C-alpha cells in the first residue's frame, strides 16, 4: 500500500480551505496490489471503467476511497447544498476527453464522501451544479482538483 501512496505525488493529507470552499486533490489512477502477479494500474476514466472486471472495479473504488479518506475526513460536514467544480491536470499535451476522467472520479469521490458521513446524499438536492474547468498541464502531478462550494440558502 505504501508503494501505491508513493505513486500519488501531490495528494495532500487534508482539504485545502479557500474562502469557504473545500479543495480536494484526487488521483488520476490507482494501483491495485496483487499477490502473485504484477500490480494492476487502473486509469480512472470511463474507457477503463467499462472494461474492468467487476472485482477490479470494486477494488479500484475501495482503493480510491482509502487514498481520499484523510482529505474527506478532514473536511467539514456538508449541511447545505453545494456547487462542485472539476479541473483535470494532465501529464502532457496529448488529447484527453476530460468527461471520461471526471465521470469516474466524480462517482468514486461522491460515493466516498457519502459513505464517510460528510454529506447526506449525492443527489440533485445536495449537488446543485457541476462545473468543468479547462484542462491544464502539470507534467509532474497529473490529478483532478475538485472544489466544493457550499450554497447558503436564505430563508
WOJO-V143021 format. One record per residue. N is the residue number from 1. RES is the residue in one small letter. PHI is phi in degrees with one decimal (none if undefined). NEAR is the number of other C-alpha atoms within 10 Angstrom. Layout:
BEGIN
n=N res=RES phi=PHI near=NEAR
n=N res=RES phi=PHI near=NEAR
END
This chain:
BEGIN
n=1 res=x phi=none near=10
n=2 res=x phi=-67.0 near=7
n=3 res=x phi=-64.2 near=9
n=4 res=x phi=-64.2 near=17
n=5 res=x phi=-65.9 near=13
n=6 res=x phi=-63.6 near=10
n=7 res=x phi=-69.8 near=14
n=8 res=x phi=-92.2 near=20
n=9 res=x phi=-58.1 near=13
n=10 res=x phi=93.1 near=15
n=11 res=x phi=-72.0 near=19
n=12 res=x phi=-92.8 near=15
n=13 res=x phi=-78.9 near=16
n=14 res=x phi=-150.8 near=18
n=15 res=x phi=-68.4 near=22
n=16 res=x phi=-96.2 near=16
n=17 res=x phi=-74.3 near=14
n=18 res=x phi=-152.4 near=10
n=19 res=x phi=53.2 near=6
n=20 res=x phi=79.5 near=10
n=21 res=x phi=-94.4 near=17
n=22 res=x phi=-114.0 near=20
n=23 res=x phi=-112.9 near=21
n=24 res=x phi=-110.7 near=24
n=25 res=x phi=-108.3 near=20
n=26 res=x phi=-109.0 near=25
n=27 res=x phi=-74.4 near=23
n=28 res=x phi=-91.5 near=22
n=29 res=x phi=-152.9 near=20
n=30 res=x phi=-130.5 near=22
n=31 res=x phi=-114.9 near=20
n=32 res=x phi=-85.0 near=19
n=33 res=x phi=-71.0 near=16
n=34 res=x phi=-122.8 near=9
n=35 res=x phi=-84.8 near=6
n=36 res=x phi=-112.9 near=6
n=37 res=x phi=-125.4 near=7
n=38 res=x phi=-58.5 near=9
n=39 res=x phi=-56.0 near=12
n=40 res=x phi=-106.8 near=13
n=41 res=x phi=-86.5 near=13
n=42 res=x phi=-111.7 near=17
n=43 res=x phi=-71.4 near=17
n=44 res=x phi=-89.7 near=23
n=45 res=x phi=-150.5 near=19
n=46 res=x phi=-65.0 near=18
n=47 res=x phi=-62.4 near=12
n=48 res=x phi=-73.1 near=15
n=49 res=x phi=-56.7 near=19
n=50 res=x phi=-70.2 near=10
n=51 res=x phi=-100.7 near=10
n=52 res=x phi=-72.1 near=14
n=53 res=x phi=-64.3 near=11
n=54 res=x phi=-58.2 near=11
n=55 res=x phi=-71.4 near=9
n=56 res=x phi=-65.8 near=15
n=57 res=x phi=-61.1 near=18
n=58 res=x phi=-62.7 near=12
n=59 res=x phi=-65.2 near=16
n=60 res=x phi=-64.0 near=24
n=61 res=x phi=-65.2 near=21
n=62 res=x phi=-63.6 near=16
n=63 res=x phi=-67.0 near=19
n=64 res=x phi=-57.9 near=23
n=65 res=x phi=-60.9 near=21
n=66 res=x phi=-68.0 near=13
n=67 res=x phi=-69.5 near=21
n=68 res=x phi=-92.7 near=24
n=69 res=x phi=-55.5 near=17
n=70 res=x phi=-60.9 near=14
n=71 res=x phi=-65.0 near=21
n=72 res=x phi=-67.6 near=24
n=73 res=x phi=-66.5 near=16
n=74 res=x phi=-79.9 near=13
n=75 res=x phi=-82.4 near=18
n=76 res=x phi=-70.0 near=12
n=77 res=x phi=-64.3 near=13
n=78 res=x phi=-91.3 near=18
n=79 res=x phi=-114.8 near=13
n=80 res=x phi=-126.2 near=15
n=81 res=x phi=-57.2 near=21
n=82 res=x phi=-132.6 near=22
n=83 res=x phi=-105.9 near=16
n=84 res=x phi=-127.3 near=20
n=85 res=x phi=-123.6 near=16
n=86 res=x phi=-119.1 near=23
n=87 res=x phi=-136.5 near=19
n=88 res=x phi=-93.1 near=25
n=89 res=x phi=-113.3 near=20
n=90 res=x phi=-104.0 near=21
n=91 res=x phi=-73.5 near=14
n=92 res=x phi=-149.0 near=13
n=93 res=x phi=-82.3 near=10
n=94 res=x phi=-61.7 near=7
n=95 res=x phi=-66.5 near=7
n=96 res=x phi=-147.4 near=12
n=97 res=x phi=-89.8 near=10
n=98 res=x phi=-62.7 near=20
n=99 res=x phi=-66.6 near=15
n=100 res=x phi=-61.8 near=15
n=101 res=x phi=-76.4 near=22
n=102 res=x phi=-63.1 near=22
n=103 res=x phi=-60.6 near=14
n=104 res=x phi=-76.9 near=19
n=105 res=x phi=-61.3 near=24
n=106 res=x phi=-61.5 near=18
n=107 res=x phi=-58.9 near=12
n=108 res=x phi=-62.4 near=20
n=109 res=x phi=-68.5 near=21
n=110 res=x phi=-64.2 near=18
n=111 res=x phi=-61.8 near=17
n=112 res=x phi=-65.5 near=21
n=113 res=x phi=-62.3 near=23
n=114 res=x phi=-69.1 near=15
n=115 res=x phi=-62.8 near=13
n=116 res=x phi=-87.3 near=14
n=117 res=x phi=77.9 near=14
n=118 res=x phi=-93.2 near=18
n=119 res=x phi=-149.4 near=19
n=120 res=x phi=-62.0 near=16
n=121 res=x phi=-160.8 near=16
n=122 res=x phi=-115.3 near=17
n=123 res=x phi=-90.7 near=10
n=124 res=x phi=-66.2 near=10
n=125 res=x phi=-68.9 near=11
n=126 res=x phi=-103.7 near=18
n=127 res=x phi=-108.0 near=19
n=128 res=x phi=-85.6 near=14
n=129 res=x phi=-136.4 near=12
n=130 res=x phi=-124.6 near=14
n=131 res=x phi=-119.1 near=12
n=132 res=x phi=-105.3 near=14
n=133 res=x phi=-87.9 near=12
n=134 res=x phi=-59.3 near=10
n=135 res=x phi=-69.8 near=15
n=136 res=x phi=-118.0 near=16
n=137 res=x phi=-108.7 near=15
n=138 res=x phi=-137.8 near=14
n=139 res=x phi=-56.5 near=11
n=140 res=x phi=-99.9 near=12
n=141 res=x phi=-146.5 near=17
n=142 res=x phi=-65.4 near=21
n=143 res=x phi=-167.0 near=24
n=144 res=x phi=-124.2 near=23
n=145 res=x phi=-97.5 near=18
n=146 res=x phi=-117.5 near=23
n=147 res=x phi=-109.9 near=23
n=148 res=x phi=-107.7 near=21
n=149 res=x phi=-119.2 near=21
n=150 res=x phi=-65.3 near=19
n=151 res=x phi=-103.7 near=14
n=152 res=x phi=-85.6 near=10
n=153 res=x phi=-88.6 near=7
n=154 res=x phi=-94.1 near=4
n=155 res=x phi=-85.2 near=3
END
